[in-house]
Amino acid sequence: MMQNPLKVFSFLKTFTLILVICAFLFSFSFIFRFSDSNSDEIPFTATTEKLGIFQKYNNQIYAAVPSNGDYLIPEADVQSFYLPNDDYQYRQLGADKLHVYCGNILLKGVQPQQVKTIGDGYFTAGKDTWYCSPSTERNKDLGALREVWQIMQQNFALGSKPQSYLYPYFKLEPGNRPYRVNSENDTASNGTFTYFQGKLLSGANPDQLKLVLGEGNYAYRADGKNVYYNNTLLDLKDNGKLYSIEIDGLNNQYYLLNPVDGMVYVNEFAFDPQYAPYHLLSEHGDHINHALFYNDTGIYYFDLNKKKMRRAGDSPFLGKTFKEIAPLIFSDGTQLLYLQASEYRSHKGSASSKSTHILKLAEPLHSTWQKLGDVNYNYGSVWKNGNAFYYFDQLGNSQLVKATIYHIRDPQTIQNLLRTQPRTDDIRQWIDEQKMVEAKHTELLEVETTNRSDKYWGLFVPIIFVAIFSMLMWIFKRFNLNFAPFYIRNHKLIVSNLMMTSYPLDQVTCVEFSTHRTTANGAYIGHFQILQRNGKRSRIFNFSTQLRLRSDSQVELNQYIQQLRNELTRHGIQNTIRS
């Protein structure tokens, strides 16, 4: 008789039962929570006294943590609670007669009588200096399984709400000199250690540290030697010529350009140096989803999702003298190239990919483009080429104007654009009324980044399943594990399913076998059913000769059934084959 791995089945049964119980408890916990009137949340209609992010309600103190809601601070004393500083940057710092709090977190060992704010979220308490962030972040110390467990405890009123988000807080390294805040570069230093947002800038020289040149830059800093993106030390030496750019509409993307070698950095990531120098195609962002860079070898961009620089293709600008005559629109006197964005959305409504296209205007053109005027200062501009009139848009996708160039078909619309101050609603209406239509064009290049991978799950899930199944089959073969449909131990007939259903041998009258043809090409599956002395029948159990992808033939299955019958006969159990 074949081996019957009792321990494997016992483990699978226990593991499955645990998963089922956990899933049931997790689901049931939400029902329990919603039916429980005793919530830690402040009722929406409640009248409270507010102090920064803190609220006094029902003789208790709560802290508002964005993305997580309200948190009760059980240690806080309502009568003595106050804000050490009522400036906006310290709205998250609270104290009472005994404790100091960063959001809802109690800062242990900090004496409220010694607290003195020094700016930008920093404060001193005796010899110690702390940072309490004005904004919340995801709690990186809270793992997914631990968070699920805490949610269950919360829902069953067995624990408090998990700290999924928090106001980050840090204790700074002590030194011989007190910390001072430099408001020009948003850092704090004691001459030895320098911090940005409470995190150490390794090796920074505080006397030389300053923001890199660039309008609106607050992400890049340099001290004449080192260069930092926020708190990350870049593999780059300061040369005094670095400058930063931030392109409108490209959220969370900060670019640092090095004119010395033509290198580009996006946040803490560097472009591939072997293709340098890189040149920015346009600093305007109304109709793009990617910042494009060019050189003699092609068009390049950075895919933040993959954290990798990519080559989009050959540059259509190569060998021509193009001039950006309007934002994202380029002319060399004979042809007009421009950039335009598009976005693909899944059926669920969330973005799954974003693209930036380099297009060529495909309409009859003359060599001279004449600008007739701007539209409401910076909404766009009106241009003439021969007898044709065009609207070059600067509102962009964020204002639901999807195209960069529109052909103006209605003469009155030209006057309305130039001589009035149209609203964005007016421009959208003229487009809807076909008074302005998207210009004809041909696509020269497309840059695409995928924002979500859910559309690939239909492909990945079967592959993962086959991989896991193949691995299990290899393990069974490697260790000679062959699951029989039943086994006999301790005077019981135990069925090899996850529930390990068992029948006492003295209650088993007969075991009936049968075969069933499953496909037209001769594949078969086996069945067996247990007849009991009380007249009841078990459900019909399926089985095959062994774990494998190939189906059994009738000959193989009949031979296997005969082995099973011999095993039953050896234990004195009647058995038969049913047609």
Salt bridges, closest charged atoms under 4 A:
GLU41 OE2 - LYS161 NZ 2.42
ASP128 OD2 - LYS171 NZ 3.63
GLU147 OE1 - ARG138 NH2 2.62
ASP186 OD2 - ARG221 NH2 3.93
ASP303 OD2 - ARG310 NE 3.48
ASP314 OD1 - ARG311 NH2 2.42
GLU343 OE2 - ARG345 NH2 3.08
GLU363 OE1 - HIS407 ND1 2.94
ASP374 OD1 - LYS371 NZ 2.83
ASP393 OD2 - HIS287 NE2 2.67
ASP425 OD1 - ARG428 NH2 2.33
ASP426 OD1 - ARG423 NH2 3.12
GLU433 OE1 - LYS435 NZ 3.30
GLU438 OE2 - HIS441 ND1 3.87
GLU443 OE1 - HIS357 ND1 2.65
ASP454 OD2 - ARG452 NH2 2.74
GLU512 OE1 - ARG537 NH1 3.19
GLU512 OE1 - ARG578 NH1 3.03
ASP552 OD1 - ARG548 NH2 2.69
GLU556 OE1 - ARG548 NH2 3.02
GLU556 OE2 - ARG550 NH2 3.44
GLU567 OE2 - ARG570 NH2 3.14
GLU567 OE2 - HIS571 ND1 3.82
